[in-house]
Amino acid sequence: MEKTYAVIGAGPSGLAAARNLQRYGLPWQGYELGAGVGGLWDIGGPRSTVYESAHLISSKRTTEFAEFPMREEVADYPSHRDLLGYFRDFADAFDLTSGYSFGTEVTSVQPRPDGGFTVRTDSPDGPREAHHAGVLVANGTLSEPAVPDLAGRFDGELLHTSAYKSPTIFAGKRVLIVGAGNSGCDIAVDAVHHAASVDISVRRGYYFVPKYILGRPADTLNQGRPLPPRIKQAIDSRLLKLFTGDPVRFGFPKPDYRIYESHPVVNSLVLHHVGHGDLTVRPDVERLDGDGVVFRDGGRAAYDVVVLATGYHLHYPFLDPRLLRWAGRGSAPDLYLNIFTQEHRDLFVLGMIEASGIGWQGRYEQAELVAAYLRARSANPAAATALEDRARGPRPDLSGGYRYLGLERMSYYVNKDAYRSAVRSETESLGVRP
């Protein structure tokens, strides 16, 4: 059996995995469906879900890899084009590109009776299989659309945000955006410059965070010692009202949760356009109705295009869900620190975290922990065994004291400070260095 470790994916988490295996002297082989590195940030990639106007919702300094800062000339909130260039530069700087098989889809990952895994792939050269000592799964969390089963029939164009690329499709049309998360609000802001009319349907209230406060990226203002949750929630909710006003005044429902108990919407332009009459807030959808939509309040409006900004499912189609102790859609795999499986000591998931402000460095630290653990199995086996014992035990509290909403997209949400502290502590406990 080849003693390489398979890395599935060449987006941020996959590159972090490859880089840390390299740092710790562990041989690896990467597999990527696209034609190059970048993952979803390659807008031309086969499963990319970014659109022409897509930018980071966190600033570059809170998002970048610490060992490879973004160039000074890159904007505070880079576009997908800047980010694709960044990942290509990162891969070239550490000679990672040559370790990948591109245009290659992983179709099956199966444990071998004698240890390790059989990884089956498909590419233009045909199907192949390889044997690997372990597998690091880093295929991302934003590629499998979550499409709701709406009652009724719609005669116009119905699409999910995953299929959206350019606002020119809205030219002269009556548009409804269903969902006011970050993508939904981005697309609504795109649409107002092209469409005849734009409505946005919302199920619950949201907290809208501006990208700049006092002339600085908002997420760079509180980078010191974290405040206790209730104090931070009280302070930040008051600050938001000062800078963006009360979204209820614009027609949005009052949130039935505290700030940071769901992912905030980093977009204040949507409030700007509601205030200017470019955008109308509507209630949740009751049913599709031929050339229009009926809402929960009994109202009805006609539309030409309905865009479902309804998020994504976790998607690991090449793995038996039992290997992840995963009940399936609506939940997240049962993994220690969202990384370690209990069913196989050589199977790891990277990137299955969402947290406000965790950035790619948080993913990098996940990969560093995995690489350090694999190295410790020979260099410090007692420490590696102790980690394995903890991985089989009770799950640590990674909420940081926040009460997250019980939604599918929040099922793998963590508090960045609690999470990074736990991961770093585990890495230090292994007592190995690259």
KOLKOLZA-598964 format. One line per 4 residues: number of its first residue (from 1); their letters; for each residue z, x, y of C-alpha. Coordinates in nm, 3 decimals, always signed. Each point is the difference from the previous one (the first is absolute). Layout:
NUM = a = Z X Y; ...
This chain:
1 = mekt = +0.000 +0.000 +0.000; -0.085 +0.123 +0.350; +0.321 +0.068 +0.190; -0.133 -0.141 +0.325
5 = yavi = +0.146 -0.293 +0.188; -0.237 -0.279 +0.099; +0.006 -0.117 +0.363; -0.158 -0.342 +0.051
9 = gagp = -0.122 -0.042 +0.357; -0.094 +0.225 +0.291; +0.154 -0.194 +0.286; +0.318 +0.117 +0.176
13 = sgla = +0.225 -0.039 -0.305; -0.250 +0.155 -0.239; -0.053 +0.299 +0.229; +0.378 +0.037 +0.034
17 = aarn = +0.027 -0.003 -0.380; -0.271 +0.263 -0.044; +0.143 +0.220 +0.272; +0.354 -0.004 -0.143
21 = lqry = -0.113 +0.064 -0.355; -0.191 +0.294 +0.144; +0.306 +0.121 +0.194; +0.214 -0.006 -0.314
25 = glpw = -0.262 +0.176 -0.211; -0.083 -0.299 -0.219; -0.366 -0.046 -0.107; -0.158 -0.332 +0.087
29 = qgye = -0.324 -0.197 -0.013; -0.081 -0.271 +0.253; -0.204 -0.317 -0.042; -0.137 -0.196 +0.294
33 = lgag = -0.231 -0.303 +0.003; -0.145 +0.087 +0.341; -0.243 +0.276 +0.087; +0.267 +0.215 +0.165
37 = vggl = +0.361 +0.014 +0.115; +0.152 -0.252 +0.238; +0.065 -0.310 -0.209; -0.017 -0.323 +0.197
41 = wdig = -0.046 +0.198 +0.324; -0.357 +0.073 -0.108; -0.157 -0.319 +0.133; -0.305 +0.058 -0.222
45 = gprs = +0.208 +0.032 -0.317; -0.047 -0.248 -0.284; +0.345 -0.160 +0.040; +0.072 +0.079 +0.364
49 = tvye = +0.157 -0.287 +0.190; -0.008 +0.150 +0.351; -0.220 -0.141 +0.274; -0.182 +0.150 +0.297
53 = sahl = +0.288 -0.046 +0.243; +0.274 +0.117 -0.240; +0.257 +0.244 +0.138; +0.342 +0.112 -0.115
57 = issk = +0.280 -0.237 +0.094; +0.242 +0.294 +0.002; -0.054 +0.301 +0.224; -0.146 +0.323 -0.131
61 = rtte = +0.321 +0.202 +0.038; +0.203 -0.244 -0.211; -0.277 -0.035 -0.259; -0.151 +0.346 -0.062
65 = faef = +0.087 +0.246 -0.276; +0.263 +0.238 +0.141; -0.175 +0.311 -0.133; -0.334 -0.104 +0.150
69 = pmre = +0.037 -0.159 +0.346; -0.288 -0.192 +0.151; -0.189 +0.178 +0.275; +0.126 -0.045 +0.356
73 = evad = -0.330 -0.153 +0.111; +0.036 -0.284 -0.253; +0.119 -0.321 +0.168; +0.356 -0.126 -0.041
77 = ypsh = -0.129 -0.280 -0.224; -0.300 +0.148 -0.185; -0.299 -0.199 -0.120; -0.112 -0.012 -0.362
81 = rdll = -0.266 +0.258 +0.090; +0.263 +0.243 +0.128; +0.211 -0.057 -0.308; -0.284 +0.058 -0.242
85 = gyfr = -0.066 +0.329 +0.177; +0.370 +0.086 -0.021; +0.013 -0.056 -0.376; -0.317 +0.200 -0.054
89 = dfad = +0.148 +0.285 +0.204; +0.328 -0.021 -0.194; -0.183 +0.014 -0.334; -0.216 +0.291 +0.114
93 = afdl = +0.293 +0.195 +0.145; +0.177 +0.000 -0.338; -0.313 +0.007 -0.220; +0.071 -0.339 -0.156
97 = tsgy = -0.350 -0.147 +0.008; -0.123 +0.218 -0.285; +0.270 -0.141 -0.228; -0.138 -0.355 +0.013
101 = sfgt = -0.266 -0.182 -0.196; -0.152 -0.234 +0.259; -0.195 -0.317 -0.069; +0.227 -0.038 -0.301
105 = evts = +0.189 -0.318 -0.088; +0.307 +0.019 -0.222; -0.033 -0.284 -0.250; +0.293 +0.064 -0.232
109 = vqpr = +0.320 +0.206 -0.013; +0.170 -0.010 -0.339; +0.295 +0.196 -0.142; -0.080 +0.228 -0.293
113 = pdgg = +0.215 +0.002 -0.314; +0.031 +0.379 +0.027; +0.097 -0.010 +0.368; -0.189 -0.021 +0.325
117 = ftvr = -0.278 -0.244 +0.078; -0.361 -0.077 -0.074; -0.182 -0.073 +0.325; -0.334 -0.176 -0.033
121 = tdsp = -0.244 +0.001 +0.288; -0.343 -0.128 +0.092; -0.245 +0.174 +0.233; -0.377 +0.028 +0.050
125 = dgpr = +0.010 +0.253 -0.284; +0.139 -0.264 -0.234; +0.343 -0.067 -0.154; +0.231 +0.288 -0.082
129 = eahh = +0.354 +0.060 -0.112; +0.245 +0.282 +0.060; +0.348 +0.083 -0.120; +0.264 +0.074 +0.262
133 = agvl = +0.364 +0.104 -0.014; +0.088 -0.270 +0.254; -0.144 -0.240 +0.254; +0.076 -0.047 +0.371
137 = vang = -0.132 -0.340 +0.107; -0.096 -0.003 +0.370; -0.275 -0.259 +0.029; +0.150 -0.178 +0.301
141 = tlse = +0.142 -0.342 +0.075; -0.261 -0.154 +0.231; -0.311 -0.053 -0.207; +0.056 -0.316 -0.209
145 = pavp = -0.026 -0.311 +0.223; +0.266 -0.268 -0.024; -0.211 -0.315 +0.032; +0.200 -0.323 +0.023
149 = dlag = -0.108 -0.307 -0.197; -0.063 -0.234 +0.291; -0.052 -0.368 -0.069; -0.330 -0.159 +0.098
153 = rfdg = -0.346 +0.137 +0.071; -0.141 +0.195 +0.292; -0.369 -0.018 +0.085; -0.005 +0.301 +0.232
157 = ellh = +0.056 +0.370 -0.068; +0.332 +0.083 -0.169; +0.095 +0.366 -0.034; +0.304 +0.220 -0.053
161 = tsay = +0.079 +0.280 +0.245; -0.089 +0.248 -0.276; -0.366 -0.099 +0.050; +0.012 +0.017 +0.379
165 = kspt = -0.166 +0.296 +0.173; -0.143 -0.099 +0.338; +0.076 -0.271 +0.260; -0.370 -0.065 +0.048
169 = ifag = +0.024 -0.250 -0.287; +0.195 -0.226 +0.238; -0.266 -0.018 +0.272; -0.013 -0.353 +0.141
173 = krvl = +0.211 -0.145 -0.283; +0.323 -0.199 -0.024; +0.245 +0.225 -0.182; +0.333 -0.058 -0.172
177 = ivga = +0.217 +0.293 -0.107; +0.255 -0.099 -0.268; +0.300 +0.232 +0.025; +0.143 +0.199 +0.288
181 = gnsg = +0.087 +0.331 -0.161; -0.134 +0.324 +0.142; -0.353 -0.042 -0.136; -0.014 -0.367 +0.098
185 = cdia = +0.100 +0.077 +0.357; -0.242 +0.294 +0.022; -0.288 -0.219 -0.113; +0.101 -0.284 +0.231
189 = vdav = -0.012 +0.244 +0.293; -0.342 +0.120 -0.119; -0.128 -0.356 -0.032; +0.086 -0.120 +0.352
193 = hhaa = -0.267 +0.229 +0.145; -0.278 -0.154 -0.212; +0.092 -0.347 -0.126; -0.042 -0.339 +0.163
197 = svdi = +0.367 -0.069 -0.076; +0.280 +0.164 -0.198; +0.307 -0.160 -0.155; +0.273 +0.170 -0.203
201 = svrr = +0.199 -0.190 -0.264; +0.358 +0.114 -0.056; +0.258 -0.097 -0.260; +0.306 +0.164 +0.155
205 = gyyf = +0.106 +0.181 +0.312; -0.065 +0.369 +0.069; +0.137 +0.283 +0.207; -0.275 +0.161 +0.207
209 = vpky = +0.053 +0.368 +0.086; -0.209 +0.168 +0.271; -0.156 +0.334 -0.083; +0.131 +0.155 +0.321
213 = ilgr = +0.339 -0.029 +0.167; +0.067 +0.190 +0.323; -0.328 +0.183 -0.048; +0.084 +0.138 -0.344
217 = padt = -0.092 -0.116 -0.351; +0.269 -0.254 -0.085; +0.085 +0.156 -0.336; +0.087 +0.337 +0.157
221 = lnqg = +0.286 -0.131 +0.214; +0.272 -0.023 -0.265; -0.044 +0.301 -0.224; +0.361 +0.118 +0.004
225 = rplp = +0.290 -0.116 -0.211; -0.072 -0.354 -0.126; +0.206 -0.280 +0.150; +0.186 -0.249 -0.220
229 = prik = -0.234 -0.290 -0.084; +0.172 -0.273 +0.201; +0.024 +0.220 +0.310; -0.364 +0.110 -0.027
233 = qaid = -0.114 -0.358 -0.055; +0.197 -0.124 +0.301; -0.125 +0.277 +0.231; -0.364 -0.004 -0.111
237 = srll = -0.035 -0.379 +0.005; +0.122 +0.000 +0.362; -0.236 +0.283 +0.091; -0.293 -0.189 -0.152
241 = klft = +0.075 -0.304 +0.212; -0.005 +0.225 +0.308; -0.335 +0.157 -0.087; -0.189 -0.280 -0.179
245 = gdpv = +0.188 -0.317 +0.084; +0.090 -0.273 -0.245; -0.287 -0.073 -0.244; +0.131 -0.358 -0.034
249 = rfgf = -0.116 -0.057 +0.357; -0.354 +0.080 -0.116; +0.012 -0.255 -0.283; +0.123 +0.219 -0.287
253 = pkpd = +0.286 -0.133 -0.215; +0.344 +0.148 +0.055; +0.061 +0.264 -0.272; +0.242 -0.120 -0.268
257 = yriy = +0.113 +0.358 -0.060; +0.122 +0.296 +0.202; -0.229 +0.276 +0.124; -0.084 +0.263 -0.267
261 = eshp = +0.076 -0.241 -0.286; -0.377 -0.029 -0.029; -0.265 +0.243 +0.118; -0.048 -0.039 +0.377
265 = vvns = -0.342 -0.059 +0.152; -0.096 +0.303 +0.209; -0.234 -0.186 +0.232; +0.084 -0.147 +0.338
269 = lvlh = -0.364 -0.068 +0.090; +0.010 -0.315 -0.209; +0.262 -0.139 +0.241; -0.219 +0.111 +0.291
273 = hvgh = -0.293 -0.202 -0.133; +0.213 -0.305 -0.080; +0.130 +0.015 +0.358; -0.358 +0.015 +0.130
277 = gdlt = -0.114 -0.298 -0.206; -0.231 +0.213 -0.216; +0.201 -0.074 -0.312; +0.182 -0.313 -0.119
281 = vrpd = +0.297 +0.000 -0.239; -0.018 -0.258 -0.279; +0.249 -0.101 -0.274; -0.037 +0.087 -0.368
285 = verl = -0.307 -0.133 -0.182; +0.045 -0.321 -0.199; -0.351 -0.010 -0.146; -0.363 +0.089 +0.054
289 = dgdg = -0.203 -0.300 +0.112; -0.379 +0.042 -0.012; -0.101 +0.134 +0.339; +0.361 +0.056 +0.105
293 = vvfr = +0.365 +0.042 -0.086; +0.296 -0.238 -0.002; +0.333 +0.153 +0.106; +0.355 -0.078 -0.109
297 = dggr = +0.070 -0.191 +0.321; -0.288 -0.238 -0.076; -0.237 +0.155 +0.253; -0.358 +0.084 -0.090
301 = aayd = -0.264 +0.230 +0.148; -0.355 +0.096 -0.093; -0.095 +0.362 -0.078; -0.299 +0.208 -0.099
305 = vvvl = +0.200 +0.294 -0.141; +0.344 +0.016 -0.162; +0.150 +0.348 -0.051; +0.285 +0.033 -0.248
309 = atgy = +0.239 +0.265 +0.132; +0.225 -0.061 -0.298; +0.077 +0.351 -0.117; -0.039 +0.185 -0.328
313 = hlhy = +0.135 +0.015 -0.353; +0.120 +0.315 -0.169; -0.277 +0.103 -0.235; +0.024 +0.233 -0.300
317 = pfld = -0.270 -0.142 -0.228; -0.024 +0.312 -0.217; +0.366 -0.017 -0.107; +0.184 -0.230 -0.240
321 = prll = +0.249 -0.177 +0.232; +0.270 +0.055 -0.261; -0.014 +0.374 +0.076; +0.118 -0.088 +0.351
325 = rwag = +0.242 -0.277 -0.100; -0.212 -0.218 +0.222; +0.004 -0.378 -0.024; -0.328 -0.017 +0.195
329 = rgsa = -0.107 -0.159 +0.325; +0.277 -0.117 +0.224; +0.218 +0.296 -0.090; -0.003 +0.379 -0.004
333 = pdly = +0.030 +0.239 -0.295; +0.358 +0.090 -0.090; +0.001 +0.370 +0.089; +0.279 +0.235 +0.098
337 = lnif = -0.054 +0.088 +0.366; -0.331 -0.189 -0.033; -0.127 +0.306 -0.192; +0.151 +0.059 -0.346
341 = tqeh = -0.074 -0.221 -0.298; +0.253 -0.057 -0.276; -0.262 -0.038 -0.271; -0.159 +0.345 +0.026
345 = rdlf = +0.142 +0.317 +0.156; -0.349 +0.128 +0.091; -0.124 -0.306 +0.188; +0.064 -0.028 +0.375
349 = vlgm = -0.110 -0.234 +0.279; -0.045 +0.136 +0.353; -0.058 -0.196 +0.318; +0.156 -0.325 -0.122
353 = ieas = +0.220 -0.021 +0.307; -0.021 -0.185 +0.327; +0.240 +0.075 +0.282; -0.017 -0.007 +0.374
357 = gigw = -0.056 +0.359 +0.112; +0.004 +0.177 -0.336; -0.340 +0.158 +0.057; -0.192 +0.220 -0.240
361 = qgry = +0.280 +0.253 +0.001; +0.206 -0.256 -0.192; -0.276 -0.006 -0.264; -0.017 +0.380 +0.006
365 = eqae = +0.372 +0.016 -0.078; -0.053 -0.235 -0.295; -0.260 +0.239 -0.137; +0.223 +0.299 +0.063
369 = lvaa = +0.278 -0.164 -0.202; -0.235 -0.059 -0.294; -0.133 +0.356 +0.008; +0.353 +0.143 +0.027
373 = ylra = +0.113 -0.214 -0.294; -0.290 +0.118 -0.216; +0.076 +0.361 +0.088; +0.373 -0.050 -0.062
377 = rsan = -0.063 -0.118 -0.355; -0.060 +0.365 -0.087; +0.180 +0.179 +0.284; +0.315 -0.217 +0.016
381 = paaa = -0.003 -0.242 -0.295; +0.357 -0.121 +0.053; -0.084 -0.118 +0.352; -0.321 -0.166 -0.121
385 = tale = +0.191 -0.182 -0.275; +0.259 -0.118 +0.252; -0.278 -0.149 +0.212; -0.144 -0.174 -0.306
389 = drar = +0.344 -0.150 -0.068; +0.023 -0.133 +0.354; -0.351 -0.145 -0.029; +0.120 -0.211 -0.294
393 = gprp = +0.304 -0.125 +0.187; +0.067 -0.244 +0.282; -0.243 +0.001 +0.289; +0.131 +0.149 +0.327
397 = dlsg = +0.010 -0.217 +0.309; -0.302 +0.107 +0.207; +0.025 -0.282 +0.254; +0.206 +0.193 +0.254
401 = gyry = +0.208 -0.315 +0.048; -0.295 -0.224 +0.094; -0.054 -0.335 -0.175; -0.372 +0.000 -0.071
405 = lgle = -0.190 -0.323 -0.050; -0.065 -0.096 -0.361; -0.378 +0.032 +0.023; -0.241 +0.177 -0.234
409 = rmsy = -0.096 +0.252 +0.267; +0.369 +0.071 +0.062; +0.080 +0.055 -0.370; -0.062 +0.376 +0.038
413 = yvnk = +0.119 +0.029 +0.359; +0.267 +0.258 +0.082; +0.186 +0.128 +0.301; -0.158 +0.332 +0.099
417 = dayr = +0.327 +0.182 +0.067; +0.176 -0.120 -0.315; -0.307 +0.069 -0.210; -0.085 +0.346 +0.128
421 = savr = +0.364 +0.103 -0.025; +0.013 -0.111 -0.366; -0.325 +0.177 -0.088; +0.097 +0.323 +0.175
425 = sete = +0.341 -0.005 -0.170; -0.164 -0.027 -0.343; -0.237 +0.286 +0.079; +0.289 +0.221 +0.110
429 = slgv = +0.197 -0.087 -0.315; -0.275 +0.151 -0.215; +0.066 +0.347 +0.140; -0.358 +0.124 -0.013
433 = rp = -0.234 +0.123 +0.270; -0.378 +0.036 +0.013
